[in-house]
Amino acid sequence: MRPQKITFGDMRQMGVRGVLIYCADYRCGYSVTLSADRWSDDVRLSDIELRFVCSACGRRGADVRQDFNWGTPPSSAMGYRST
């Protein structure tokens, strides 16, 4: 059994509005960011982890975490460049 994570309501109270979704297969490494607005306050992040299917490798399951940088533009210091 997976440990229970915080609820989306708890996350929103901290001011966090997005989530990071990582493929459950550590060898794949695929990840995506999503807005957390689609889930209600009483849903736990751990409740939705088994609903995801990786679009890169096809594996079911994910690691869902808070995106503390949601809405922050990428920094050029992080290897991004502006076009």
BELHUBEL-V375143 format. One record per residue. PSI is psi as a letter, one per 40 degrees, with the letter a starting at -180 (* if undefined). OMEGA is omega in whole degrees, -180 to 180 (NA if undefined). Layout:
BEGIN
PSI;OMEGA  PSI;OMEGA
END
This chain:
BEGIN
h;-180  i;177  i;179  h;178  i;-178  i;177  i;176  d;176  d;177  d;-179  d;-180  d;177  d;177  e;-180  e;-178  h;-174  e;-178  i;178  i;173  h;180  h;180  h;176  i;-180  e;179  h;-176  d;179  d;-178  d;177  e;-179  i;177  i;179  i;174  i;180  i;171  i;180  e;-176  d;-177  e;-179  i;-178  i;-175  d;-175  e;-180  h;177  i;177  d;180  d;180  d;-175  e;-174  d;-178  e;-180  e;-175  i;172  h;-177  h;179  e;178  d;-175  e;178  e;-179  i;176  i;178  i;-178  i;171  h;-178  h;-179  i;176  i;175  g;-177  e;180  e;-179  h;178  e;178  h;179  i;180  i;179  i;178  d;178  e;-178  e;178  e;177  i;174  i;-178  h;179  *;NA
END
